């Protein structure tokens, strides 16, 4: 069944990507990229470590579920596991951000002021309230 094979491959990919997430430096492409994790190295590191563990667990659960169920059921469970891992990671990232503060030094404060004061960011903040 191609659905079973693809779910198992997705599970393996989640495990591999989870292992790479722990090694990623703060960037705008890879990792848990929330507004609050991008302003602080501690928040970035802890969020990505926790997110990597969640993604690895998602991969393992996907493989185990797919082996014991049909292909379509495995796909549905994979999506549920991934959604739960994402929600838990974002909530954890927000909690860690409140513990460590938003900005770590003066240089980042200036950069974040410039970043947060662009017209599109101001519009986004007004629209999302």
C-alpha positions in Angstrom: 0.0 0.0 0.0 1.5 3.3 -1.1 -0.1 5.3 1.7 1.6 3.1 4.3 5.0 3.4 2.6 4.6 7.2 2.3 3.6 7.6 5.9 6.6 5.5 7.1 8.9 7.7 4.9 7.3 10.8 6.4 8.0 9.4 9.9 11.6 8.8 9.0 11.9 12.3 7.6 10.4 13.8 10.8 13.0 12.0 12.8 15.9 13.2 10.6 14.6 16.8 10.5 14.1 16.7 14.3 17.8 15.8 14.7 18.8 18.7 12.5 16.6 21.2 14.3 18.7 21.0 17.5 21.8 22.2 15.6 20.2 25.1 13.7 21.4 28.6 14.6 18.9 31.4 14.8 17.8 32.1 11.2 14.7 33.0 9.1 14.4 29.7 7.3 14.7 26.6 9.5 13.3 26.0 13.0 10.6 27.3 15.4 10.3 30.7 13.9 7.9 32.6 16.1 8.0 36.4 16.6 9.2 35.9 20.2 11.8 33.2 19.5 13.5 35.3 16.8 14.5 38.0 19.3 16.3 35.9 21.8 19.0 33.2 21.5 17.9 31.4 24.7 14.3 31.2 23.5 15.4 30.1 20.1 17.6 27.4 21.4 15.1 26.0 23.9 12.2 26.3 21.5 14.0 24.4 18.8 15.2 21.7 21.2 11.7 21.1 22.5 10.3 21.3 18.9 12.9 18.8 17.7 11.8 16.4 20.5 8.2 16.8 19.5 8.9 16.2 15.8 11.0 13.1 16.6 8.1 11.8 18.7 5.7 12.6 15.9 7.9 10.6 13.5 8.1 7.6 15.8 4.3 7.7 16.5 3.6 8.0 12.8 5.8 4.9 12.0 4.2 2.9 14.8 0.7 3.9 14.0 1.2 3.2 10.3 2.6 -0.3 10.9 -0.5 -1.3 12.9 -3.2 0.5 10.9 -4.2 1.1 7.3 -2.6 3.7 5.1 -5.3 6.3 5.3 -5.7 5.9 9.0 -1.9 6.3 9.4 -2.1 9.5 7.3 -4.9 11.0 9.5 -3.0 10.1 12.7 0.2 11.6 11.2 -1.6 14.9 10.6 -3.1 14.9 14.1 0.3 14.2 15.7 1.9 16.9 13.6 -0.8 19.4 14.5 -0.4 18.6 18.2 3.4 18.8 18.1 3.1 22.3 16.4 0.6 23.6 19.0 2.6 22.3 22.0 5.8 23.7 20.6 4.4 27.2 19.9 2.9 27.3 23.4 6.2 26.2 24.9 8.1 28.8 22.9 5.8 31.6 24.2 6.2 30.4 27.8 10.0 30.3 27.4 9.9 33.8 25.9 8.1 35.2 28.9 10.8 33.7 31.2 13.8 35.0 29.2 12.4 38.4 28.1 12.2 39.5 24.5 15.6 41.1 23.8 19.0 40.1 25.1 21.2 43.1 24.3 21.2 46.7 23.1 22.2 45.9 19.5 19.2 43.5 19.2 17.0 46.2 20.7 17.9 48.6 17.9 17.5 45.9 15.2 14.1 44.8 16.6 12.9 48.3 16.8 13.7 48.8 13.1 12.1 45.4 12.3 9.0 46.0 14.3 8.4 49.6 13.1 8.0 48.8 9.4 4.6 49.8 8.0 3.7 46.2 7.1 4.4 45.1 10.7 2.4 47.9 12.2 -0.5 47.0 9.9 -0.2 43.3 10.8 -0.3 44.2 14.5 -3.4 46.3 14.0 -5.1 43.7 11.9 -4.3 40.7 14.2 -5.8 42.4 17.4 
